[in-house]
């Protein structure tokens, strides 16, 4: 039998296996490692989960170091392995540890190096190297490693990476916008998102409908006339034995009932055992149940199943755009009864996400009012499909016997989502299985669906798609006014716009912005409307919208009227842009600066579209519109070929590192 090395820490549920390191480093090293680990990570400062997560990474680190050290004894890994494998209280040198960490970071960044597993994203690489550095730093404080200095990391893109349904479809090759222009692509993207979300909802509604009809059938059969009570059924069941033939036929002939009545009899008895604690001999009951169908079939006739719970839960997620945890925490009185603009109010118990090992939600985070965003309201109608409000009502009916059962815990009696596994007495409210079993099973059942089949759909994908669907981005003036007024309704969903759709939508917003800016800048110029190709009324409308959106900076004539809802003398007037900044004098330098400004603004937009769209709208969108406007004008002029040449030259210099893109802040 091979030798093993395992140690434990008091209060930690998981044992720590150092066996993989035993052959490489020896028992003295493992003994010292275990002692040091207990000293550092056995304290209350670290949770057992954190300790074990760190431990697994360090075992892998020492394995890689040991294997490389054996192959190349003269390397830093070789000297570290030699020092620890002959451990007599001596620790490696600082320069070897620092070089080893540098080599480890290089290995993590090398996609062809799989010694540390399939780690590819910048955040995963940073997490791995930071954990190793942190543990070695802790080792140095107790004399098990030298003190060292090392710093390395990859830049992380802070943009939310959760895709929408349309993005998943495009990546799977079932949806494409390559044949469309940018604006048409954005419209197609938004429409496909809506179509896919409605198809996903339709599949969920269909499953819930089937489950509810099965429950109603079971309820009707249990309440049918001519059925004996539970005591009489048990008496007949005790009288029956296998010598009297098949149980179904024996009961039917004895009671003079048909097949439906017989099923109602079985459902009635099983319900009494599960919901009222009626005691029946297990083997006798199993014989009776087997004559009707499998446990899941029987459960569906007396109460809600996991299929029904999964469907109802995700219908509410789609309609409310809630995060998963607030939806899991919903109470039975989630529908308050209040209505607003064709929507029902949905009340959630908490307004913050629960975090493992984190502090409990404080009293100030407990709310009796709905969430302030549109996610706290359920639509009354969703096309021809059943509403989420009606789903919740039917769900409460399907779980009514569970709520009146003496076996339910008091803390679960007012929770919306409760369930039993097929024919098990325990009433549960923890929804871990919805992530690991029920949702994957739903996706598998619909794997061949033309729109949503075969895609790795998660609840975050659903939520982001739902928020995209509800975003009211068709008019830039509305979005700007909502931003200036700090209104959340309609604007904040822009935060969740999928990156691929956001660019095209932003382009359309810039076009409308440019119309307003151009109208203000052209005010007072003779025949401006004719030059711009619009009538005087349209030009005046654009000017008013521009002034209302805060674009006074583009106004040339200081004496021109400024219609505004507010004419108060105390109103601060925005400064006008200097004429030198309003006029682009064509030269190689000015066109070079223009292109660099465009690149800088694009880089800023890439980051801010998903992290701080409010600031982008306030600060950088006007400049983006101005730069794009000048480029469009150049495209229509005789300078376009020169501008294209300058753009190519700048791109080449950027690749060679001879110039840089301006950083905007």
C-alpha positions in Angstrom: 0.0 0.0 0.0 1.4 3.4 -1.0 2.2 5.9 1.8 -0.1 8.8 2.5 0.0 12.1 4.4 -3.2 13.7 5.5 -3.8 16.3 8.2 -6.8 18.0 9.7 -7.6 21.4 11.3 -10.1 21.6 14.1 -13.4 23.0 12.9 -12.6 22.4 9.3 -14.9 19.8 7.6 -12.4 18.8 4.9 -9.2 16.9 5.4 -6.0 18.2 3.8 -4.1 15.7 1.6 -0.4 16.3 1.1 0.2 12.8 -0.4 1.0 14.3 -3.8 3.9 16.2 -2.3 5.1 13.3 -0.1 7.2 11.6 -2.8 8.6 14.8 -4.2 9.6 16.5 -0.9 9.5 13.9 1.9 7.8 13.5 5.2 9.8 16.2 7.1 8.6 18.8 4.6 5.0 17.7 4.8 5.1 17.7 8.6 6.4 21.2 8.7 4.0 22.3 5.9 1.0 20.9 7.9 2.2 22.6 11.1 2.6 26.0 9.4 -0.7 25.7 7.6 -2.5 25.0 10.9 -0.8 28.0 12.5 -1.8 30.4 9.7 -5.1 29.1 8.4 -6.5 27.5 11.5 -7.2 30.9 13.0 -10.6 32.6 12.8 -9.2 35.1 10.3 -9.8 32.6 7.5 -12.9 30.5 6.8 -12.5 26.8 6.1 -13.5 27.3 2.5 -10.9 29.9 1.9 -8.2 27.8 3.7 -9.0 24.8 1.5 -9.1 26.8 -1.7 -5.7 28.3 -1.0 -4.4 24.8 0.0 -5.4 23.3 -3.3 -3.6 26.0 -5.3 -0.4 25.7 -3.2 -0.3 21.9 -3.6 -0.5 22.4 -7.3 2.2 25.1 -7.1 4.7 22.9 -5.2 3.9 20.0 -7.6 4.9 22.1 -10.6 8.0 23.5 -8.8 9.0 20.0 -7.8 8.5 18.5 -11.3 10.4 21.3 -13.0 13.1 21.2 -10.3 13.8 17.5 -10.9 14.1 18.1 -14.7 16.4 21.1 -14.3 18.2 21.0 -10.9 20.2 24.2 -11.7 17.1 26.3 -12.1 15.4 28.4 -9.4 12.8 25.6 -9.1 15.5 23.0 -8.8 17.2 24.9 -5.9 13.8 25.4 -4.2 13.0 21.7 -4.6 16.4 20.7 -3.3 16.1 23.0 -0.3 12.7 21.8 0.8 13.2 18.1 -0.1 16.2 18.0 2.2 14.3 20.2 4.7 16.2 20.7 8.0 14.9 24.1 8.8 16.7 25.9 5.9 14.6 27.9 3.5 15.2 28.9 -0.1 16.9 32.1 -1.1 14.9 35.2 -1.9 16.2 35.5 -5.5 15.1 31.9 -6.2 11.6 32.5 -4.9 11.3 35.7 -6.9 12.5 34.1 -10.0 10.2 31.1 -9.4 7.2 33.4 -9.1 8.2 35.2 -12.3 8.4 31.8 -14.1 5.1 30.8 -12.6 3.4 34.0 -13.9 4.9 33.4 -17.4 3.6 29.8 -17.3 0.1 31.0 -16.4 0.2 33.5 -19.2 1.4 30.9 -21.7 -1.7 29.3 -23.3 0.4 26.3 -24.4 1.4 25.6 -20.8 -1.2 23.6 -19.0 0.8 22.7 -15.9 -1.5 24.9 -13.8 -4.7 23.7 -15.6 -7.0 25.5 -18.0 -6.5 29.0 -16.7 -6.8 31.7 -19.4 -8.7 34.8 -18.4 -6.7 37.7 -16.9 -8.8 37.6 -13.7 -8.1 33.9 -13.2 -4.4 34.3 -13.8 -4.3 37.3 -11.4 -6.2 35.3 -8.8 -3.9 32.4 -9.1 -0.6 34.3 -8.8 -2.0 36.6 -6.0 -3.0 33.5 -4.0 0.4 31.9 -4.4 2.1 35.2 -3.5 -0.2 35.7 -0.5 0.5 32.2 0.9 4.2 32.5 0.4 4.1 35.9 2.1 2.3 34.2 5.1 4.9 31.5 5.1 7.7 34.1 5.3 6.1 35.6 8.4 6.4 32.2 10.3 9.9 31.4 8.9 8.9 28.8 6.3 9.8 30.9 3.3 12.1 34.0 2.8 10.8 37.5 2.6 10.5 38.6 -1.0 9.3 41.3 -3.4 7.3 40.4 -6.4 4.5 42.1 -8.3 2.9 41.0 -11.6 -0.6 41.0 -13.1 -2.6 41.4 -16.2 -4.9 44.3 -16.9 -8.5 43.2 -16.4 -11.4 44.4 -18.5 -13.9 45.5 -16.0 -16.7 45.4 -18.5 -19.5 43.1 -17.5 -19.0 40.0 -19.7 -22.4 38.5 -19.4 -23.8 38.1 -22.9 -27.4 38.3 -24.0 -29.3 35.6 -25.8 -28.6 37.1 -29.2 -24.9 37.1 -28.5 -25.0 33.4 -27.6 -26.9 32.7 -30.8 -24.3 34.6 -32.8 -21.5 32.7 -31.2 -23.2 29.5 -31.9 -23.7 30.5 -35.6 -27.5 30.6 -35.5 -27.8 34.4 -35.8 -25.8 36.8 -37.9 -25.8 40.5 -38.7 -22.8 40.6 -41.0 -25.0 41.4 -44.0 -26.6 44.4 -42.3 -25.6 48.0 -41.8 -24.8 49.1 -38.3 -28.1 50.6 -37.4 -30.0 47.7 -39.1 -27.7 45.3 -37.1 -28.6 47.0 -33.9 -32.4 46.7 -34.7 -32.0 43.1 -35.7 -29.9 42.4 -32.5 -32.6 43.9 -30.2 -35.4 42.1 -32.1 -33.6 38.7 -31.9 -33.0 39.2 -28.2 -36.8 39.8 -27.7 -37.8 36.9 -29.9 -35.4 34.5 -28.1 -36.6 35.6 -24.7 -40.2 35.2 -25.7 -39.5 31.7 -27.0 -37.7 30.7 -23.8 -40.6 32.0 -21.8 -43.0 30.1 -24.1 -41.2 26.9 -23.4 -41.3 27.6 -19.6 -45.0 28.5 -19.8 -45.8 25.3 -21.7 -44.1 23.1 -19.1 -45.9 25.0 -16.3 -49.2 24.6 -18.1 -48.8 20.8 -18.4 -47.8 20.5 -14.7 -50.8 22.7 -13.6 -53.2 20.7 -15.7 -51.9 17.5 -14.2 -52.3 18.9 -10.7 -55.9 20.0 -11.4 -56.7 16.5 -12.8 -55.3 14.9 -9.6 -57.3 17.3 -7.5 -60.5 16.6 -9.4 -60.0 12.8 -9.1 -59.3 13.0 -5.4 -62.6 14.9 -4.8 -64.6 12.6 -7.1 -67.8 11.1 -5.6 -67.9 7.5 -4.6 -64.3 7.3 -3.2 -63.9 5.8 0.3 -62.1 7.8 3.0 -58.5 7.1 3.9 -59.3 4.7 6.8 -61.4 2.5 4.5 -58.7 2.5 1.8 -56.1 1.4 4.4 -58.4 -1.3 5.6 -58.9 -2.6 2.1 -55.1 -2.4 1.4 -54.4 -4.4 4.5 -56.9 -7.0 3.3 -55.2 -7.3 -0.1 -52.3 -9.7 -0.8 -50.6 -10.8 -4.0 -52.6 -14.0 -4.2 -55.8 -12.0 -5.0 -54.4 -10.8 -8.3 -53.4 -7.5 -9.7 -54.0 -4.7 -7.1 -55.7 -2.3 -9.5 -58.2 -4.9 -10.8 -58.9 -6.2 -7.2 -59.7 -2.6 -5.9 -61.8 -1.8 -9.0 -63.9 -5.0 -8.7 -64.2 -4.7 -4.9 -65.4 -1.0 -5.0 -67.0 -1.0 -8.4 -64.9 2.0 -9.7 -63.3 2.8 -13.0 -59.7 3.6 -13.8 -59.9 7.3 -13.1 -61.6 6.7 -9.7 -58.9 4.2 -8.9 -56.2 6.7 -9.6 -58.0 9.3 -7.5 -58.1 6.7 -4.6 -54.3 6.2 -4.9 -53.6 10.0 -5.1 -55.9 10.6 -2.1 -54.0 8.1 0.1 -50.5 9.2 -1.0 -51.5 12.8 -0.3 -52.7 12.0 3.2 -49.3 10.2 4.0 -47.2 13.1 2.7 -49.3 16.1 3.8 -51.0 14.9 7.0 -48.6 12.3 8.3 -51.0 9.3 7.8 -49.1 6.1 8.5 -49.4 3.3 6.0 -47.3 0.1 5.6 -44.5 1.0 3.3 -44.6 -2.1 1.1 -48.4 -2.0 0.8 -48.3 1.7 -0.2 -45.5 1.0 -2.7 -47.6 -1.8 -4.3 -50.5 0.6 -4.7 -48.4 3.4 -6.2 -46.6 1.1 -8.6 -49.9 0.2 -10.2 -50.5 3.8 -11.1 -47.2 5.1 -12.3 -43.7 6.4 -11.2 -43.2 8.7 -8.2 -42.9 11.9 -10.3 -46.2 11.1 -12.1 -48.0 10.6 -8.8 -46.4 13.7 -7.3 -47.6 15.9 -10.2 -51.2 14.9 -9.4 -51.1 15.9 -5.7 -48.7 18.9 -5.6 -46.1 20.9 -7.5 -43.1 19.2 -9.0 -39.6 20.4 -9.5 -40.5 20.9 -13.2 -43.3 23.3 -12.2 -41.0 25.1 -9.7 -38.3 25.6 -12.3 -40.7 26.9 -14.8 -42.5 29.3 -12.4 -39.2 30.6 -11.0 -37.8 31.4 -14.4 -41.0 33.0 -15.7 -40.8 35.4 -12.7 -37.1 36.0 -13.4 -37.8 36.9 -17.1 -40.7 39.2 -16.2 -39.2 41.0 -13.2 -35.5 41.0 -14.3 -34.6 40.2 -10.7 -31.3 38.8 -9.7 -31.5 35.1 -8.6 -31.2 35.6 -4.9 -34.0 38.2 -4.5 -36.3 35.9 -6.5 -35.4 33.0 -4.3 -36.3 35.1 -1.2 -39.8 36.0 -2.4 -42.6 35.5 0.1 -46.1 34.2 -0.5 -47.4 37.8 -0.5 -45.0 38.9 -3.2 -47.9 40.3 -5.3 -48.9 43.4 -3.2 -52.0 44.3 -5.2 -50.8 47.7 -6.3 -50.8 48.4 -10.0 -49.0 50.9 -12.2 -49.1 51.5 -15.9 -50.3 48.0 -16.7 -48.0 46.3 -14.2 -48.3 44.6 -10.9 -46.1 45.4 -8.0 -43.7 42.6 -6.9 -42.4 43.0 -3.4 -39.0 41.5 -2.5 -37.9 40.7 1.0 -34.3 42.1 0.7 -32.7 44.6 -1.5 -29.1 43.2 -1.4 -27.6 40.0 -2.6 -26.7 37.4 0.1 -23.0 36.7 0.3 -21.4 33.6 1.8 -19.7 34.3 5.1 -20.6 37.9 4.7 -22.5 40.0 7.3 -26.3 39.5 7.3 -28.4 42.2 5.7 -28.9 45.0 8.1 -32.3 46.3 9.1 -31.9 49.3 6.8 -31.7 46.9 3.9 -35.0 45.2 4.8 -37.7 46.8 2.7 -41.4 46.6 2.7 -41.6 48.5 -0.6 -40.7 47.2 -4.1 -37.4 47.7 -5.7 -37.2 51.1 -7.3 -36.3 49.8 -10.7 -38.7 48.4 -13.3 -37.7 44.9 -12.2 -40.1 45.3 -9.2 -43.1 45.3 -11.5 -44.6 42.4 -13.4 -46.4 43.1 -16.7 -50.1 42.2 -16.7 -49.9 40.8 -20.2 -47.1 39.1 -22.1 -48.6 38.5 -25.6 -50.7 35.4 -25.6 -48.7 33.8 -22.8 -49.8 33.5 -19.1 -48.7 36.4 -16.9 -46.2 35.9 -14.1 -48.9 37.1 -11.6 -51.2 34.2 -12.7 -48.3 31.8 -12.5 -47.6 32.8 -8.9 -51.3 32.4 -8.0 -51.4 28.9 -9.6 -48.1 28.0 -7.9 -49.6 28.9 -4.5 -52.6 26.7 -5.2 -50.3 23.8 -6.2 -48.3 24.1 -2.9 -51.2 24.9 -0.6 -51.2 21.4 1.0 -47.5 21.7 1.7 -48.1 25.0 3.5 -50.8 23.5 5.7 -48.7 20.4 6.5 -47.6 19.9 10.1 -44.2 18.9 8.7 -43.3 22.4 7.4 -40.9 24.5 9.3 -42.3 27.8 10.6 -39.5 29.7 8.8 -40.6 28.2 5.5 -44.3 28.6 5.8 -44.3 32.1 4.2 -41.7 31.4 1.6 -43.0 31.4 -2.0 -40.7 28.6 -3.3 -41.1 25.4 -1.3 -41.1 21.8 -2.6 -40.7 18.1 -1.8 -38.7 15.6 -3.7 -40.9 12.9 -5.1 -42.7 11.1 -2.2 -40.2 12.3 0.4 -41.7 13.8 3.6 -39.2 16.7 4.0 -40.5 20.1 2.9 -37.6 22.1 1.5 -36.9 25.7 0.7 -33.3 25.8 -0.3 -33.1 26.0 -4.1 -29.6 24.6 -4.8 -31.0 22.0 -7.1 -32.5 24.6 -9.4 -28.9 25.5 -10.4 -27.4 22.0 -10.5 -30.3 19.8 -11.7 -33.6 21.4 -12.8 -32.4 24.2 -15.1 -29.8 22.0 -16.9 -32.6 19.4 -17.3 -34.9 22.0 -18.8 -32.2 23.1 -21.3 -31.6 19.5 -22.2 -35.3 18.9 -22.8 -35.4 21.8 -25.3 -31.9 21.2 -26.8 -33.5 20.9 -30.3 -35.4 24.2 -30.1 -34.7 26.3 -33.2 -34.2 29.5 -31.3 -32.8 28.6 -27.9 -31.7 25.0 -28.2 -28.1 24.1 -27.4 -27.2 27.4 -25.9 -25.5 27.8 -22.5 -28.2 30.0 -21.0 -27.8 31.2 -17.4 -30.0 33.4 -15.3 -27.6 36.3 -15.7 -28.0 35.9 -19.5 -31.7 35.9 -19.0 -31.6 39.0 -16.7 -29.3 41.0 -19.0 -31.5 40.1 -22.0 -34.6 41.1 -20.1 -33.1 44.5 -19.2 -32.1 45.1 -22.8 -35.7 44.4 -23.7 -37.0 47.0 -21.3 -34.5 49.7 -22.2 -36.2 52.7 -23.6 -33.4 53.9 -25.9 -35.3 54.8 -29.0 -35.0 58.5 -28.4 -31.8 60.2 -27.2 -33.6 63.2 -25.9 -35.5 61.0 -23.5 -32.4 59.3 -22.4 -30.5 62.6 -21.9 -33.4 64.1 -20.0 -33.7 61.1 -17.7 -29.9 61.3 -17.1 -30.0 65.0 -16.3 -33.0 64.4 -14.0 -31.3 61.4 -12.4 -34.3 59.2 -13.4 -33.8 55.4 -13.2 -36.8 54.3 -15.3 -35.6 53.5 -18.8 -32.1 54.9 -18.5 -30.3 52.5 -16.1 -31.0 49.4 -18.3 -28.5 51.0 -20.7 -25.9 50.0 -18.1 -26.7 46.4 -19.0 -26.6 46.7 -22.8 -24.7 44.0 -24.5 -21.4 45.5 -25.8 -22.2 44.3 -29.4 -25.6 46.0 -29.5 -24.5 49.0 -27.5 -22.1 50.3 -30.2 -24.7 50.4 -32.9 -27.4 51.9 -30.6 -24.9 54.5 -29.5 -24.2 55.4 -33.1 -27.8 56.1 -33.7 -27.9 58.2 -30.5 -24.9 60.2 -31.8 -26.6 60.8 -35.1 -29.6 62.3 -33.4 -27.3 64.3 -31.1 -25.5 65.6 -34.2 -28.8 66.8 -35.7 -29.4 68.9 -32.6 -25.9 70.2 -32.4 -25.8 71.1 -36.1 -29.2 72.9 -35.8 -27.9 75.0 -32.9 -24.6 75.8 -34.6 -26.3 76.8 -37.8 -28.9 79.1 -36.2 -28.7 82.5 -37.8 -27.0 81.4 -40.9 -29.0 82.3 -44.0 -30.7 79.4 -45.8 -29.3 76.9 -43.2 -32.3 74.6 -43.4 -31.9 74.4 -47.2 -28.2 73.6 -46.9 -28.9 70.9 -44.3 -31.7 69.4 -46.4 -34.6 69.9 -44.0 -37.4 72.4 -43.7 -37.4 75.4 -41.3 -39.9 73.7 -38.9 -37.7 70.6 -38.6 -34.6 72.8 -38.1 -36.3 74.8 -35.4 -37.5 71.6 -33.7 -34.0 70.2 -33.6 -32.7 73.4 -32.2 -35.2 73.4 -29.3 -34.4 69.8 -28.5 -30.7 70.6 -28.5 -31.2 73.5 -26.1 -33.4 71.4 -23.9 -30.6 68.7 -23.9 -28.0 71.1 -22.6 -26.2 71.8 -25.9 -26.0 75.6 -25.5 -22.2 75.4 -25.8 -22.6 75.0 -29.6 -24.6 78.2 -30.0 -22.8 80.8 -32.2 -25.0 83.8 -31.7 -25.0 84.9 -28.0 -27.9 87.2 -28.7 -30.2 84.5 -30.2 -33.2 83.5 -28.1 -32.8 80.5 -25.9 -36.2 79.0 -25.3 -36.3 77.1 -22.0 -38.8 76.1 -19.4 -36.7 78.0 -16.9 -36.0 81.7 -17.5 -35.0 82.4 -13.9 -32.3 85.1 -13.6 -30.3 82.9 -11.1 -30.0 80.1 -13.7 -26.3 79.5 -14.5 -25.5 79.8 -18.3 -23.2 77.2 -19.7 -20.1 78.7 -21.3 -19.8 78.7 -25.0 -17.0 76.8 -26.9 -14.3 79.1 -28.2 -14.5 79.7 -32.0 -11.0 78.1 -32.4 -12.4 74.9 -31.0 -15.5 75.1 -33.2 -13.6 75.4 -36.5 -11.4 72.6 -37.9 -8.7 74.1 -40.1 -7.6 71.4 -42.5 -3.9 70.3 -42.2 -2.0 67.1 -41.7 -1.6 67.9 -38.0 -5.2 68.8 -37.4 -6.4 65.6 -39.2 -3.9 63.6 -37.3 -5.2 65.1 -34.0 -8.7 64.4 -35.1 -8.0 60.7 -35.7 -6.2 60.3 -32.4 -9.1 62.0 -30.7 -11.5 59.5 -32.3 -9.4 56.6 -31.1 -9.2 58.0 -27.6 -13.0 58.5 -27.5 -13.6 55.0 -28.8 -11.3 53.5 -26.1 -13.1 55.6 -23.4 -16.5 54.4 -24.8 -15.4 50.8 -24.8 -14.8 50.9 -21.0 -17.5 53.3 -20.0 -20.5 51.8 -21.9 -20.6 49.0 -19.3 -19.1 50.7 -16.3 -20.2 54.3 -16.2 -22.6 55.2 -19.0 -23.9 58.1 -17.0 -20.5 59.9 -17.1 -20.0 59.0 -20.7 -23.3 60.7 -21.7 -22.5 63.8 -19.6 -18.8 64.3 -20.5 -17.8 62.5 -23.6 -20.8 62.0 -25.9 -20.8 65.7 -27.0 -17.2 65.4 -28.0 -17.8 62.1 -29.7 -20.5 63.6 -31.7 -18.3 66.6 -32.7 -15.4 64.4 -33.7 -17.6 62.0 -35.7 -19.3 64.9 -37.3 -16.1 66.4 -38.6 -15.0 63.0 -39.9 -18.3 62.6 -41.7 -17.8 66.0 -43.3 -14.3 65.1 -44.3 -15.7 61.9 -45.9 -17.9 64.1 -48.1 -15.0 66.5 -49.0 -11.8 66.4 -51.2 -9.7 65.8 -48.1 -11.0 62.3 -47.5 -8.1 60.5 -49.3 -5.6 62.5 -47.3 -7.4 61.7 -44.1 -7.4 58.0 -44.9 -3.6 58.2 -45.6 -3.0 59.9 -42.2 -5.2 57.2 -40.5 -3.1 54.4 -42.0 0.1 56.1 -40.9 -1.1 56.6 -37.3 -2.2 52.9 -37.2 1.3 51.8 -38.3 3.0 54.1 -35.7 0.7 52.7 -33.0 1.7 49.1 -33.9 5.4 50.1 -33.8 5.0 52.0 -30.5 6.1 55.3 -32.0 2.9 57.1 -30.9 0.2 56.6 -28.3 -3.6 57.1 -28.1 -4.5 60.0 -25.8 -5.9 58.9 -22.5 -9.1 60.7 -21.7 -10.3 61.0 -18.1 
